[in-house]
Amino acid sequence: MTHAAPRPARSRHKLTLRFIKAREGATAVEFALIAGPFFILLMGVIEIALFFFATTMIENATAEAARDVRTGEVIAAGEGPGEFRNRICARIGAIADCARLQVDVRRVDSFSAAQLGALIGEEGVDTTGFGFDPGGPGDIVVVRAVYEWPLLAPGMLNGMANLPGNKRLIVAAAAFRNEPFEV
């Protein structure tokens, strides 16, 4: 005669086996474990991609506006700092807020003097000394565009911020000798 296990022990054993074999909620549990890190990583990738896209647009817009200085178009049109800034803004308006854009155009004596000082001070961006002097034919000119890019995900990419208020400074510059245009 065999002795059967008591009923409560047998039913606990069956319940445990059934629980181990059940897979209905496994996908939901796995998603819950992976979703947080995945979305943080995804936001970081999007943030960096937007930043590099904006940087490329600002650099290209600055290079194109600098060409207008180099060829004498800006001088011939009698443009001032506001109109020149608008040349850059027209090219970056799709991704950037022009209120955050500062432009510096200055004539320098030599290309070695084109190395201008640091732009980040204790309070943020230091634009003291910015001006507008596109020079004349044959002059060496430096054009700088400075933009404060607000980071979208505060706290996630703290290493990217180099300005107060969770912002990153984008600087685009061009140094060149003006062509011998007619004044």
The 8 nearest C-alpha neighbors of each residue, nearest first, counted from 0:
[[1, 2, 3, 4, 5, 6, 9, 8],
 [2, 0, 3, 4, 5, 6, 9, 8],
 [1, 3, 0, 4, 5, 6, 9, 8],
 [4, 2, 1, 5, 6, 9, 0, 8],
 [5, 3, 6, 9, 2, 8, 7, 1],
 [4, 6, 8, 7, 3, 9, 2, 10],
 [5, 7, 9, 8, 10, 4, 3, 11],
 [6, 8, 10, 9, 5, 11, 4, 12],
 [9, 7, 11, 6, 10, 5, 12, 4],
 [10, 8, 12, 6, 11, 7, 13, 4],
 [9, 11, 13, 7, 12, 8, 14, 6],
 [12, 10, 14, 8, 13, 9, 15, 7],
 [11, 13, 9, 15, 10, 14, 8, 16],
 [14, 12, 10, 16, 11, 15, 17, 9],
 [13, 15, 11, 17, 12, 16, 10, 18],
 [14, 16, 18, 12, 17, 13, 11, 19],
 [17, 15, 13, 19, 18, 14, 20, 12],
 [16, 18, 14, 20, 15, 19, 21, 13],
 [17, 19, 15, 21, 16, 20, 14, 13],
 [20, 18, 16, 17, 21, 15, 22, 14],
 [19, 21, 17, 18, 16, 22, 15, 23],
 [20, 22, 18, 19, 23, 17, 24, 25],
 [23, 21, 25, 24, 20, 26, 19, 18],
 [22, 24, 25, 21, 26, 27, 20, 28],
 [25, 23, 27, 26, 22, 28, 21, 29],
 [26, 24, 28, 22, 27, 23, 29, 21],
 [27, 25, 29, 28, 24, 30, 23, 22],
 [26, 28, 30, 24, 25, 29, 31, 23],
 [27, 29, 31, 25, 30, 26, 24, 32],
 [30, 28, 26, 32, 31, 27, 25, 33],
 [31, 29, 27, 33, 32, 28, 34, 26],
 [30, 32, 28, 34, 29, 33, 27, 35],
 [31, 33, 29, 30, 34, 28, 35, 36],
 [32, 34, 30, 31, 35, 36, 37, 29],
 [35, 33, 37, 31, 30, 36, 32, 38],
 [36, 34, 37, 38, 33, 39, 32, 31],
 [35, 37, 39, 38, 34, 33, 40, 32],
 [38, 36, 34, 40, 35, 39, 41, 33],
 [37, 39, 41, 40, 35, 36, 34, 42],
 [40, 38, 36, 42, 41, 37, 43, 35],
 [39, 41, 43, 37, 38, 42, 36, 44],
 [40, 42, 38, 44, 43, 39, 37, 45],
 [43, 41, 45, 39, 44, 40, 46, 38],
 [42, 44, 46, 40, 41, 45, 47, 39],
 [43, 45, 41, 47, 42, 46, 48, 40],
 [44, 46, 48, 42, 43, 47, 49, 41],
 [47, 45, 43, 49, 44, 48, 42, 50],
 [46, 48, 50, 44, 49, 45, 43, 51],
 [47, 49, 45, 51, 50, 46, 44, 52],
 [50, 48, 52, 46, 47, 51, 53, 45],
 [49, 51, 47, 53, 48, 52, 54, 46],
 [52, 50, 54, 48, 53, 49, 55, 47],
 [51, 53, 49, 55, 54, 50, 48, 56],
 [54, 52, 56, 50, 55, 51, 49, 57],
 [55, 53, 51, 57, 52, 56, 58, 50],
 [54, 56, 58, 52, 53, 57, 59, 51],
 [55, 57, 53, 59, 54, 58, 60, 91],
 [58, 56, 60, 54, 59, 55, 61, 53],
 [59, 57, 171, 55, 61, 56, 60, 54],
 [60, 58, 62, 56, 61, 57, 55, 63],
 [61, 59, 57, 63, 87, 62, 58, 90],
 [60, 62, 64, 58, 59, 63, 65, 57],
 [61, 63, 65, 59, 60, 64, 58, 66],
 [62, 64, 66, 60, 65, 61, 59, 67],
 [65, 63, 67, 61, 66, 62, 60, 87],
 [66, 64, 62, 68, 67, 63, 61, 69],
 [65, 67, 69, 63, 68, 64, 70, 62],
 [66, 68, 64, 72, 65, 70, 69, 73],
 [67, 69, 65, 71, 73, 66, 70, 72],
 [70, 68, 177, 66, 67, 71, 178, 65],
 [69, 71, 67, 68, 72, 178, 66, 180],
 [72, 70, 68, 74, 73, 69, 180, 75],
 [71, 73, 75, 67, 74, 70, 68, 76],
 [74, 72, 76, 68, 71, 75, 78, 67],
 [73, 75, 77, 71, 76, 72, 78, 68],
 [76, 74, 72, 77, 73, 71, 182, 78],
 [77, 75, 73, 74, 78, 72, 71, 79],
 [78, 76, 74, 75, 73, 79, 72, 82],
 [79, 77, 76, 73, 82, 74, 83, 80],
 [78, 80, 81, 82, 83, 77, 131, 73],
 [79, 81, 83, 82, 131, 84, 78, 130],
 [82, 80, 84, 83, 79, 85, 78, 86],
 [81, 83, 85, 84, 79, 80, 78, 86],
 [82, 84, 86, 80, 85, 81, 79, 78],
 [85, 83, 81, 86, 87, 82, 80, 88],
 [84, 86, 88, 82, 83, 87, 89, 81],
 [87, 85, 83, 84, 89, 88, 64, 82],
 [86, 88, 85, 60, 84, 90, 89, 61],
 [89, 87, 85, 91, 90, 92, 86, 97],
 [88, 90, 86, 87, 92, 91, 85, 93],
 [89, 91, 88, 87, 60, 92, 86, 93],
 [92, 90, 88, 93, 95, 89, 94, 56],
 [91, 93, 95, 88, 94, 89, 90, 96],
 [94, 92, 91, 95, 90, 96, 89, 88],
 [95, 93, 92, 91, 53, 96, 56, 52],
 [94, 96, 92, 91, 97, 93, 53, 99],
 [95, 97, 98, 99, 92, 94, 100, 91],
 [98, 96, 100, 99, 88, 95, 92, 91],
 [97, 99, 96, 100, 101, 95, 146, 88],
 [98, 100, 97, 146, 147, 96, 101, 148],
 [101, 99, 146, 97, 98, 145, 102, 144],
 [100, 102, 145, 144, 146, 99, 103, 126],
 [103, 101, 144, 143, 145, 84, 100, 104],
 [102, 104, 129, 143, 130, 142, 131, 144],
 [105, 103, 142, 131, 132, 141, 130, 133],
 [106, 104, 132, 141, 140, 131, 133, 107],
 [105, 107, 140, 134, 139, 132, 133, 141],
 [108, 106, 139, 109, 140, 112, 113, 105],
 [107, 109, 112, 139, 106, 110, 138, 113],
 [110, 108, 112, 111, 107, 139, 113, 138],
 [109, 111, 113, 112, 139, 108, 107, 174],
 [110, 112, 113, 109, 114, 108, 107, 115],
 [111, 113, 109, 110, 114, 107, 108, 115],
 [114, 112, 110, 111, 115, 107, 141, 109],
 [115, 113, 112, 111, 116, 110, 141, 174],
 [114, 116, 113, 117, 112, 118, 141, 111],
 [117, 115, 118, 114, 119, 113, 125, 112],
 [116, 118, 119, 115, 120, 125, 124, 114],
 [117, 119, 125, 124, 120, 116, 126, 123],
 [120, 118, 124, 123, 125, 117, 121, 162],
 [121, 119, 123, 122, 125, 124, 118, 117],
 [120, 122, 123, 119, 124, 125, 163, 162],
 [123, 121, 120, 124, 163, 125, 119, 162],
 [124, 122, 120, 162, 119, 121, 163, 125],
 [123, 125, 119, 118, 120, 126, 122, 162],
 [124, 126, 118, 120, 119, 127, 123, 122],
 [127, 125, 129, 128, 124, 118, 101, 103],
 [128, 126, 129, 125, 130, 118, 124, 103],
 [127, 129, 126, 130, 103, 125, 105, 131],
 [130, 128, 103, 127, 126, 131, 102, 104],
 [129, 131, 103, 104, 128, 105, 132, 80],
 [130, 132, 104, 80, 105, 103, 133, 129],
 [131, 133, 105, 134, 104, 106, 130, 140],
 [134, 132, 105, 104, 106, 131, 68, 140],
 [135, 133, 106, 132, 138, 140, 136, 105],
 [134, 136, 138, 137, 133, 177, 182, 71],
 [137, 135, 179, 177, 138, 180, 178, 134],
 [136, 138, 177, 179, 178, 176, 135, 139],
 [139, 137, 177, 176, 135, 136, 134, 140],
 [140, 138, 176, 107, 175, 106, 177, 109],
 [139, 141, 106, 105, 175, 174, 107, 176],
 [142, 140, 174, 105, 173, 104, 113, 106],
 [141, 143, 104, 173, 172, 103, 65, 174],
 [144, 142, 172, 103, 171, 102, 104, 145],
 [143, 145, 102, 171, 170, 101, 172, 103],
 [146, 144, 170, 101, 100, 169, 102, 143],
 [145, 147, 100, 169, 99, 168, 148, 101],
 [146, 148, 168, 99, 167, 166, 169, 149],
 [147, 149, 167, 166, 168, 146, 150, 169],
 [150, 148, 166, 151, 147, 165, 167, 164],
 [149, 151, 166, 152, 165, 148, 153, 167],
 [152, 150, 153, 149, 46, 165, 42, 166],
 [151, 153, 155, 150, 154, 156, 46, 42],
 [154, 152, 155, 151, 165, 150, 156, 157],
 [153, 155, 157, 156, 152, 165, 158, 150],
 [154, 156, 153, 152, 157, 43, 39, 42],
 [155, 157, 158, 159, 154, 153, 43, 152],
 [158, 156, 154, 159, 160, 155, 153, 165],
 [157, 159, 156, 160, 161, 155, 154, 167],
 [160, 158, 157, 156, 161, 167, 166, 150],
 [161, 159, 167, 166, 165, 157, 158, 162],
 [160, 162, 167, 159, 166, 168, 163, 165],
 [163, 161, 166, 123, 160, 167, 165, 164],
 [164, 162, 165, 123, 166, 161, 122, 160],
 [163, 165, 166, 162, 149, 160, 150, 153],
 [166, 164, 160, 163, 150, 162, 153, 149],
 [167, 165, 149, 162, 160, 148, 150, 164],
 [166, 168, 160, 148, 161, 162, 147, 149],
 [167, 169, 147, 146, 148, 170, 166, 161],
 [170, 168, 146, 145, 147, 54, 167, 171],
 [171, 169, 145, 144, 168, 146, 172, 143],
 [172, 170, 58, 144, 143, 61, 57, 145],
 [173, 171, 143, 142, 144, 170, 174, 61],
 [172, 174, 142, 141, 62, 175, 143, 65],
 [173, 175, 141, 140, 142, 172, 113, 139],
 [176, 174, 140, 139, 177, 173, 141, 69],
 [175, 177, 139, 138, 137, 140, 178, 69],
 [178, 176, 69, 137, 138, 136, 139, 175],
 [177, 179, 180, 70, 137, 136, 69, 176],
 [180, 178, 136, 137, 177, 181, 70, 135],
 [179, 181, 178, 136, 71, 182, 70, 177],
 [182, 180, 179, 136, 71, 75, 135, 178],
 [181, 180, 75, 74, 135, 71, 136, 179]]
